[in-house]
Amino acid sequence: MEKEPPSKEKLRVEEEDDDEGALCDTVVASCAGGAEPLDEFEEIKIKSEDDAKRLMKGLTTAQAVAQREKYGLNAIPKKIVHWYTILLKQLTSSMAIMIEMAMLLALAVQEYEDFAIIAVLLTINVTIGFYEEFEALKKVEGIKSALAPMTTVKRDGEFNKLPTSALVPGDVIYLRGGDSIPADIDYLDGDTMSVDTAALTGEPFPRKVPNSKGNRRTLAGCMTVSGNTYCLVQRTGIFTEMGSATLLMQQSTKPTQSVFERSIIECCELVMTIALAFLIAVFIFMYCIKHEELLDTLTTILSILIASVPVALPVVMQVTLALGAGEMAKQQAIVTHLTAMQEIASMNVLCSDKTGTLTTAKIQVFFDKIWTAPGYTKEEIMEFCALASNPHATDDPIDIAILQSFKVAFPDDFDARIKKYTVTKFVGFVPETKRTVAYATIQNKTNLKVSKGLIDKILDTGDDGGDMWKCINTEKIRDIVEKIDEDFGKAGYKTLGIAVAKNYDGKKQNMEFAGIIPMLDPPRDDTKWVIEQINLCGIDVKMITGDHQNIAAETARLIGLGDEILHREKLTMRESDEKDELIKKADGFAQVMPRDKNDIVRILQTLNYIVGMTGDGVNDAPALKQAHIGIAVEGATDAARSAADIILTTEGLAPIFTAVLESRKIFQRVYSYVLYRLSATIQIVLVLSILIFSVNQTIKALYIILLALFNDLTMITISYDNVVPSRSPDQPTINKLLRGSCSIGLLMTITSLSYFYYGRYILPSSSEFRKNSGYTQSLMYLQISISIENLIFITRTPEAPFFSSKPVSSLLFSVVFANVAVTLLVCSGLIGTSITIADALNVLGYDIVVFVIIDLLKIPFLFSIENCFPPPATSLAGT
């Protein structure tokens, strides 16, 4: 007769009846009820052993063909995206189109040097974008490697090796220890299987199939640890839980660009749109009103077009992020997708897996919580428990955990304590008896019998075919023991009962219940501290686990996470504001499935959160890919690592905390550069356009290209700049970027136009400045170039004076070097009309003075702009 399952509040140590069994039950229900390509998946019912024997005959070849036509191959379909599609996408982006227009225009006006430089920049930008997107498409591939390539299948009454892809529902397959499970299957006959579900659930302990509840199901992607077994294929391909996980990854709504990158692109597009308006106006003014030659007009337009496109911005950003990724690698965090470098700085919710991330993934006895019956000590109970464990059972997680905890409890004399016992007979754990028994002598004088196992089976074994007894103190302490066990269960602990017979003579059964051993996968030593530090950084941590709700709640209590742990039943409700609010306020989620994890991440994203997700199993892969920042923890499966943006190479959450701090430094450096680049673009476009409209003065395109290229290359050293990470998530918005860049760009424009009129009427060589257009162009190029080089010291501290933060020496050196190099180039006449040293020094002095003035004006000017144009209530992070 099938035993009644334990109550929900009592967690027993039954390897064949644990929470992972319940987890797989839930998976089956999830698959059966999910939105699959078929309206109804017809599973084969196994209601009795007679059904199992009947199904052992397997399928004929004709039946297998019919099943394959109905359900398809046991394979995960590949989403095909051709390389030329990705390349075309890169070539048709807004920035690429503007660069292509500039390139074609340079060719039309026979500016071949300009054409070559622009073509090189376009090639680099497209190559970087193509590589990033092409690599992202490979993230689904890792999950497929978990399927076994060949399987022993019964067809036409005979067993033969067939490709895994040939399996269909109804096939009978043979599995043995070490085989990967190729489909969702049900046990039919043979040994009881021990199944490692870590690849799918992330949980570290094997479970037995079938279990005492009669659950026969095992899922694709798991591993057979032991047992020679015949199984029935129930679900194949996309209908398996692994297939569902892959489809979720393919359907991911995660954008390929980071929030920061999208805001930068939108700012650039807006600036370029305004520049195009200026460009059209200039064309009308020069060609239609002033009747200039078409070639001269197009050459002038080329200058403005080049000025409007921050051509080197993608290159410099990628280099800066790559250098930052190198720094993060030193913090045991490998970045596989560079956009994660930007996203993690903005992250405000971290969804963390429990086992192996928040906890050690190694079950442990809590010595201080051991309960003892009258007349026994905790030390004795720990010794008896170790004595009843098999030191040679390397595949038994319970015995391994007890023996390791025994050494921890008695670090100085554990060896002496165990060696005083001589074990004469040992009876190992079997599913029918649910206990181990050790017969021993103490220093060859006193006989001892010790047993550990399921508490009900230790108090009173019943007639189960094993060594039988009823503890002599059962009636006296049963109620107390059951209450203690229930309390442990509510707190999330798994328990073992200990019984002992001292002076055992082999005849009289004088077993006495001695104590209860509580066990739990303990939190890491640094988990609580790391979560506190992450919270101080403005990041909310939510635990997501497939483990039992009680275990999740106790783990949350131990690490100070909060007590609002939701069961997955709360996640099955229809999409609604109520569900969104529950997820928003929850501290964690228990007994969840892959689809649940993906939904949690997606809903948080719709609530305008930047979401990070940690995981290690195949079941985590969809959520890792969906999250803004997917983080594969140390020891993760290939599928999880392939789906992740960051891979941790050391255990725990500590690397995530250091990655947050490092990425916020990187964010500030990149933000400083982007603000610098957009401000400079606005300055150049406005100065060129206003000079044309006011005095018909142009600046040749080569100067503008050199401004875009030469100035940006010297800014690579911003990657090493000294910055202090913010204590709150960095939330980039279009409005913030526009306000900052427009404010500074306008101030820079005023200073450049002021210099033009200063040079025309006040400069000692003003007559040369007025008469010689080439001299004017060279002098204006030098003024704009030096002012833009100096600009980085203004934008690196946009809300404070430039001297409030000391720049790294390499940045200071590169700016000085660039200014000296440009001055020498202009004075030598290598790139245009040469100017005098005196005028060059005059420009340098002027730019130093205006640098100080702009730095003084930037804070009140930005404040005024913000008051006039306040930011909207909703952040871009949610878009």
N, C-alpha and C positions, 0 to 999 in steps of 0.2 A: 504493500500500500504506500502511495506517495505521501511523504511527510508534509505536514502543514508548514508553510514558510514562516520564518521568524517575523515578529512585529516590526513595523517600520522604524520604531525607536531603538531596536536592539540590533547591534551590528555584531555578527559572530565571525570568528575566524574559521571560515570554511573555504578552502581553496576552490572547491567546486561550486560554491554558492555565494559568491562575493558580489561586490557592487559592479564589477566589470560585466558579470553575467547579466545583471539588470540593465546595464548600459547597452549591451548588445540586443536585449529584448526591445529596448526603446528604438534602437537603430532599425530593426526590422519593421516596427510600426511606422517609423518615419518614412522608410522607403516605400512601404505599402501605401501610405497615404499621401506621398509627395506628388508634386506636379511633374510626372514623368511623360515621355513621349507616347506611351500607351495609356489609354484611359484606365484600364485595369490590368494589373500584372497577375496572371493566374499562377499562384504558387501551388505546389503539390502538398497536400495535407498528409501529415504523418500522425495519426491519432493513436496508434497502438503498435506493438512489436510486430503484429501480423502485417500491418501496412509496410513496416520497414523491411520485412523479409520479402514481401511481394515486389517491392521496388528494387531489391538487390539484383534483379535480372537485367537492369539497365535498358538501353535503347537499341534499336536496330539502326542500321545506316539510313534507311528511308525515314524513320522517325526523327533522326538527328537532322536530316536535311530539311524536313518540314519545320522543326523548331528553329533552325537557323534562318529560314525565310521569314519566320514570324518575329524573332527577337534579335536577329543579326549576329555578328561575330562577337565573341567574348574579347572585345578590344575597345579602347577608348578612342573615339573619333578625333582626328587632328584638325584643328582650325587652321586652314591653309591661308596664309597671307604672303603673297609673292613679294620678293625683294624689290622689284621695280615699283610696286605700289607704295612701299615705304619711301623709296627714293623720290618718287613723284610728289608725295606729300611734303617732303622736306624742301623740294624745289618750288612748291607753290604756296609756302607760308608767306605772310604779309611782309616780313623782313626780307625773305629771299627774293620776292618779286621786286622790291625796291632796289636791292643790290643788283639784280639782273637788269633792271632798267638803267641803272647807273653804268653798268658794264657795257650795255649796248650803246648807250649815249656816248661813252668814251670812245668806243670803236667808230661811231658815226662821225665824230669830230676829229678823228685821227689822233687822239691822245693815247698812244699805245702803251706808254709807261703806266698811265692811270688804269687802263684796261687790264694789264697784267696783274697789278697789285690787287685790284678789286676781284679779279677771277680767282686768285689764290685765297683771298679771304672767304669768298663764297664756297669754294671747294672745302676749306677747313670746317666752316659752319655746317655744311650739308653732311660731311663725313661724320662729325660728332653727333649730330641729330640722328642720322641713319643708324649709327652703331648703338646708341642708347635704346632706340625703339626696337631694333632687331634683337638685341639681347633680352628685352622685356618679353618678347614673344616666346622665348625659350623656357619661360618659367613654368609652363604647363607640362613640359616634357619630363621633368624629374619624377612626377607622380607615376608615370607609366613603368618605370624600372622596377616597381614593387611587385609586378605580376610575374609569376613563374613562367619560363619559356616553354617547358614541356611538362605534361601531366600524364599519369597512368590512368587510362579511361577504359571502361567496359563497353564495348560495342559488339553487337551480334554474338553476345555470350562469351567474348574473349577480352582479356585485358591487354592493351597495347599502349605504347607511348605515342601521344598525339600533341601537337602544338596547343598551348593554352587557348589560343584564339579560336580553336575548333570546338571548345566546350559549349554545350547548350543546356538549358533547363531540362532536368530529367536524367542527365548522365550520371552514372555511378563512377566515382573516382577512388583511387587508393592513395592514402597519404601515410607517411611515416615521419619519425622525428627528423627535423631539419628541413622538411619540405615547406615551401611557401604556399599559402592557401590561394588558389587561382580564381576563386569566385565566391559568392555568398553561398554557403553549403549547410546542409543538415546532416548530423551524425546518423548513420544507419546501423553499423555493426563493427565489432572489433574491440580493441582496447579503449579505455577511457583516455581521451586526448588531453594533454597539457598544452595550452595554446598561449603563446606570447602575443598579446594585443598591443604592445608598446607602439608599434609603427602606426596604428590606427587611432588608439585612444590616448597615447602618451603615458599611460599608467604602467608601472614597472613590474607588476607581479603577474605571473601566468595564472590562468584560470582553467578549470576542468570542464570538459565537454563530453557527454551531457552532464548537467548538474542535477542536484536533487529535486529541482522544480520541474525537471523534464525538458529544459531548454536545450535544444540540439544545435542551435545556430552558431556558426562561426563565419566571420566576414573576410572578404578578399583583402589581401595585403598583410594579414597576420601570419605568424609563423608557428608551425607545429614543433613543440619542444620535445615531446615524447608520445609514444603510442603508435600502433599499426592499425589503421582505421579505414573503414569503407564509408564514404559519404555521398550524399545526393546533392547534385548541383541544383540550386534553386534560382539564383539570379546571376546574370552575366553582364559583362560590358557596362554600359551606361546605367543599367538598372541596379548595379551593386552600390554599396555605400561609397566605395572608392570612385566609381564612375560618377556618382552624384557630386562628389567633391571636385572632380575635374571639371564637370559642367559648370559648377559654381565659379571656378577660377576663370573659365572661358567667358562667363557672363559678367565678370567683375565690372563694376561701374567706376573703378578707380581711374582717375585721369592720369595720362602719361606725364603730365607736367605738374610740378609742385605748385602750391598756393602762391608762393613767392614768385616763381617763374611766370605764372599766369598774370600776376599783377604787373610784373616788369614788361611782359609782352603787350599788355593792354595799354600801359603808359607809353611804350614806344610807338604803338599804333596810333595813339592819340596825337603824340608829338609829330609823327610822320604825316598824319592827315592834315594837321595845321600847316606843316612845311609844304605839303603839296598845294595848299591854297596859296601860300606865298609864291611857290614856284609858278603857278598859273598866272598870278598877278604880275610877276616879273616878266614872263613871256609876253603878256599883253602890253606891258609898259615898254619893254625894249623893242619888240618886233612890230607891234601894231601902232604904238604911239610915237616912239622915238625913231622908228624905221631903221633899226640897227640891222647889220647883216645877219642872216639866219645862222651861219656858223658861229659868229660871236655870241649870239643869243643862246644857242644850244650849249656853248662852252660855259657860259655863265650859269645856265640852268644846271649843268653838270655839277658845278661847285655846290650849289644849294642842295641838290639831290644827295650828293655824297655827305654833306653836312647833316642832313636830316636823318640819315640811317647810322645808328651806332654799330658800324660794321664789325668792329673788333670785340663788341660786348659779349657775344656768345663764347668766343675763344677765351677771353680773359676770365669769364665766369667759370668755364669748365676747368681751366687750369687752376684757378683758386680753389674750387671744390675738390679737385683731385689732390692738391697739396693738403687740404684739410682732411681728406680721407686717409692720407698717409699718416697724419697726426693721430687720427682716431684708431688706426691699426695698432699704434703703440699702446692704446688703452684697451686692447683685446676686443676691438669691434671692427670687423671687416665690412666695408661698404661695397655693395654690389650694384647699387643704383644711386647715382650721384644726387638725384633729386631728394633722396632721403636726408642728405646733409642739410638741406634747407628746411624740410618738413619737421624734423625732430626738434628744431629750435622753436617751432610754433606749436608743438604738441601740447595739448592740455588735458588729454585723457590717455592713460595707459591701461590697456586690458592685458592682464598677465595670466598665463597658465600657472597652475599651482605646482604640480609635481615636477620636481627638477629645477624649477625656477624660484618659487617662493620657499619650497621645501627641498630636502636633501635627496628625495627619491629613494631613501633607504629607511625602511621601517625600523622603529627603535622602541625599546622598552623604557617607559617613564618610571624609573626606580622610585622616585619620591611619592608616586601615586599608587604604588602596589598596596593592595588591601590584604590583610592577614587575618586569619581566624585566630581565636584565643590560643595562646601557647606557642605561636610561631612568630618569627621575625622576618622583616623584609629581606635580610641577608640570606636566611635559610630558603625562602621562597625563590629567590634569584638562583641560588645554587641548585635547588631541585629542578627548576625550569631548564637550566643549562644541562643538567644530568640527563633529562628526558629529551634532549635534542641530539640529532645525529651529526657529528662533525664532518662526516664524509658525504653528506647530502648537499652537494654543491649547487643543485638546481632547486633546492627548497628554500624559498625566501624567508619563511618563518623561522626555521632553525638557524639560518645564517644570521638573521637579525638578533635572535636571542643570544647566540654565542658572542656576537660582537658587542652587544649591550652588556653582557656579563664581564667582558674584559674592561669595558669603560667603567662599570660599577666598582670593580676591584682592580685598579691598574697596577697595584704593587704586588698582590699575591694571588691573582686569578689562577695561575698555573698550579700553585700549591693547593688551592681550594678544590679544584676539580680532580687533581691526582690522588686525593685521599680516598676517592671512590674508585672501585674496580667494577666495571660493567660486565656482568656475566651473560646477559641476554638483552636484546633490544628489539622491540616490535615497532616498526615504523607506521607512519600515518597512511591509512587507506580511507577512501570515501565512505565505506560502510560503517566504520567504527569512529572515525573523526577524532582520533587521539593517538598518541604515542605512549609506549610503556617501557620503562627501563628497570631491569633487575640488577642490583649492585650490592657490593659489600663495602663497609666502611673500615678501611685499614685492615681488611681480612678478618674482621671480628663480628660485626653486626650486619645482618641482612636487611636490605632496604628495597622497597618497590615504590617507584615514582611514576606518575602519569601526568601528562599535560594535554589539553585539547579543549573542545567545545564544552562549555560549562555544564550544560544539561547532561552531556555524556560522561562527565567526570563525577558529578553528583550521583548519578544512577545510570549505569551503562545500558540496562535492559538486555534482552536476549538478541544481540546483533551479530553473533558469530565470533566475537572476539573474547578476550579475557574479561569476564563479567564481575561486577561488584556493585554494591550500594554503600556509599560512604556511611560510616557509623554515626556521623553527626549531621546527616542529611536533614532529618526532620527538624532538628534544632535550629539550623542556620539557613535552610532553603530560602525562606522569605527574605532574610537579610541579604543573602548572596544575589538573589534575583533583583532586588532593589538596587544594590551596588552596581550590578551588571547593566541594569537599565539606565542608571545615571551615567555610567561610562559611555553607553551607546548614544545617549542624548548629546553628550559632549563630543562625540565623533571618534571615540577610541574603539579599537578592536580589542577583544579580550580573550585570554586563555585562563582556564581553570587549572589548578594544581592540586593533586591528591597524593598522599604518601602513606605507606604502611611501614612503620618502624618495627624492627624485630620480626620481619616477615619470615614465616617458616614454610611457605609454599602450600599450606593447607587452609588455614583460617583466613578468611577475607576480612582484614581489619583496616581497610583503606579509610583515611580521614581527609575530608576536604580541608586544605591548608591555606589557600589564598587565590587571589585574582591578579593576573598580570595585565596591565593596560598597555596597548601599543598604538603608535601613531607615526606617520611619516612626519618628522619634526621640521619646523622652520629652520632655515639656515641661520647661522649665528648673526649674520649681518643684515638679514632681511628687514627686521623691524626698523633698524637705524636708516637703511637705504630708503625705505618707504617714507619715513619722516622727512628725509632730505628731498626726496622727489616731490612730496607734498609742499614743502617750503618753496620749491621752484614753480609752484602754481599748477602742478599736474595732479589730477585725480587718478588714483589707482583702483582698478576694478579687477577682482579675481574671477577667472572663468575656468571651470574645471568639469570634467566628466565624473568626478568622484561624488560620493554621497553628500547630501546637504548637511548632515550633522558633522561630517569630517571637515567640510568646507567652512562651516560656522566656527568650529573649534580652531582651525588654522587661522581664520581671520581674527579671532580673539587673541591668539598668541602673538600675532604680528601687529596688532593695533590697527587693523584695517577697517573695522566697523562691523555692525551686526546685522545689516540689511542684506542677507544672502537669499536670493530668489531661486526657487525650484524652476526647472525648465517648463513646467506646466504654465507658468505665468507668461512664458514666451510664445506659447501656442495660440494665444488670443489674437483676434483680428487686428490688423493695423489700425491704431487709433491714438488719439492724444493721451489716453490713459496708459496705454502700453509704452509710449514714448516717455512719459513721466516716470513710470516704474523703472525703466532702464536707466534713465538719467540719474535717479536718486539711489539706485542699488549700489551696494558695496561689492557685490559679487554675484555669480550665477553658478548653480550646481547641477550636476547630472545632465549637462548640455550635450548636444550633438553638433557635428560640423555645420549643419545648416543654421543652427541656433547661433553659433559663434559668428557666422557671416552676417546674420540678421542684426545681431547686437552692434557690430561694427558699422554696418550700413545705416542703422537708425541713428546712432550717435553722430554719424557724418551729416545726416539730414538735419540734425539739431545744431549744426554749425560748429561741431567740435573737430579738432585735428586729432585723429586717433592713431595711437600706436598699439600694436598687437604682438605679443610674444607667443611662441609655440615651438613644438618640437616634433609633432607627429603628422602623419598624412591627414588626419582629421583637422589639423590646424591650417593646412595649406590654403584653403579658400579664403579664410579670414585674414591670413597673412597677406595675401595678394590684394584683398579688398581694402585693407587698412592703408592710411596715408603712409605709415611707416611699419612695414612688416619686419619683425625681429626674430630670427631663428636662434634659439638658445643653444648653449654648448651641448653637443651630443645629438643634435636634431637629425631627423631622417633626411635623405636626399630630396624628397618632395618638399619638405618644409624649407630647406635651405634654398632650393630653386625658386620658391615663391617669395622669399624674403628679400628685403632691401638691405638689411644689415645682419651679419652673422656674428654672433658672440663666440669667442674662443675660450672663455673661462666661465665658470658656473655662477649662477645667481644674478641678481638685479644690479649689482654694483657697477658693471660695465655700462649699463644703460644710464645710470646717474652721471658717470663721467662723460658718456657720449652726449648727454643733454648739455652739460656745461661746455664741452668742446664745440658742439654744433652752434651754440649760442654765440660763442666767440667768432666762429666762421660766419654766422649770419650777420653779425655786426660789421665784419670786414667786407663781406659782399655787399651789404646794404650801403656802406660808405662809398664803395666803388660805383654802384649803380646810381646813387644820388649824384656822385661826381660826374658820371658819364652823361646822364640826362641833363644836368645843369649845363654842362659844356655844350651839348647838342643844341639846347635852346639858345645859348649865347651865340654860337656860330651862325645859326639860321637867322636869328634876328639881326645880328650885325651885318651879315652879307646882304640881306634884303633891304634893310634901312639905308645902307650906303648906296645901293643901286637906286633906290627911289629918290633919295635926297640929293646926291651929287654924282650919280651915274658912275660910281667907283666899284670896280670888280676886284676879286682876288682869285688867282688862277687855281684850277682844280687840284694840281699837284700839292700845293700848300695844304689844302683841306684834307686830302688823303693822308698826308704826313701827320697832320694834327690828330686824325682818327687813329692812325696806326702807331706812330712813335710815342705819343703821350700815353696810350693804353698799355703798351708793352712795359713801360717803366712802372706801371701800377701793379704788376704781378707781385711785387714785394709787399703789397697790402695783405697778402695771405699770412704774413708772419707778424703783422702789426700787434702792438700791445693793446689788448682790450680787456675789460672786466665783464664777464657774462652777466646778463640781466637776471633778476630773481623772479621774473614772471615770463610766461611764453611771449615770444616775439610774434606779433600779429601784423604782417605786412598788408597794407591796403593801397588801392589805387590813389585814394584821396591823399593819404599821407605822403606817398611818393611824389604826386603831382604838386602838392603844396610846397614841399621842400625844394624840389627841382625848379619849379617856376619862380619861387622867391629868390633863390640863389642865382638862377639863370638871368633873371631880370636885373639884379644888382650887377652881375658880371657884364651884361650888355651895356648898361649905363657907363661903366668904367671904360670899356673898349671904345664906345662912341665918343666919350669925353677925350680919350687919348687922340682919336682921329682929329678932332678939332684943335686940340692942344698942339699936335704935330703940324697942323696946317697953318696955325696963326702964331704960336708962341715958341715952338722949338727953334733953336738957333739955325738949323738947316731947313726951316720951314719953306723956303723958296724951292729947294730941291724936292721936298715933300709934295708941294703943289704942282710942280711942273712935270715931274718924272713919275708916271704911273707905276713903273716897275719898282722904284724906290719906296713908294707908298705901300705897295703890296708886301714887300719884304719887311718893312718896319711894322706894319699891322700884323703880319704873320708872327713876328717875333713877340709882339705885345700879347697877342691872344695865346700863343703857345706857352709863354712863361706864366701868364695868369692862370691858365688851365692846369699847368703842372702844380702850381702853388695851391690850387683849389682843393686838392685832396686833404690838406691839413685843416680846411674849413669843414668839409663834409664828414670827416672821420669823427668829429664831435659836433653834430648839428645843433645840439641843445646846450652847448657849453662853450666857453672860450677855447681857442686852439691849444693854449698852453696848459689846459686842465688835465691833459693826458699826453704823456711822453710817447712820441712815435718810436717804432723800432728803428735802429740805426740804418738798416738796409733800405728802408723806405726813404729816409732822409737823404741818404747817399744817392739813391737812384734819381730823386727829384733834382738834386744839385747837379748830378752828372748830366741829366737830360737838358737842363737849362744851359749849362756850359756848352754842350754839344750843339744845340740848336743855335746858340749865339755865334759860335764859330762857323757853322754852316752858312748862316745868313751873312756874316761879315766877309767870308771868303768868296761868296758869289757862286758856289757850286750848284745851288738849286734855283738861282734867280739873280736879280740885281743885288750887288753887294751894298752894305751900308757901313758907315763909319763906326769905329769903336766907341766914340763919344756918344753917338745916338743909341748904340746898343746899351751902354751903361745908363743912359737916360731912361730907356725902357725898363731896365732892371729896377732902377730906383723908383720909378712910377708904380710898377707892379707891387713892389714891397709896401709902399704907402697905401695903395688901394686894398691890398690884402688885409692890412690891419683895420681899415675902415669897414670893409665887408664883414670881417669877423665880429666887429662891434655891432654892426647893424643887423646881422642875420637873426639874432634871437628876438628882438622887438619886431622885426619885419615878419618873421614866421608867426609870431604871436598875433599880429594884426591880421594876417591872411587867414589864420585859423578862426579868428573871431568873425571875420567877414564871411568865410565859407566853412562853417562847422562841418565835421565829418558826420555821415549818416550813422544811425544807431546800429545797423547791421554790418558786421565785419565781412570782408571778402572771404575769410576762412570758411564760411559756410557755403560759398558758391562753388 
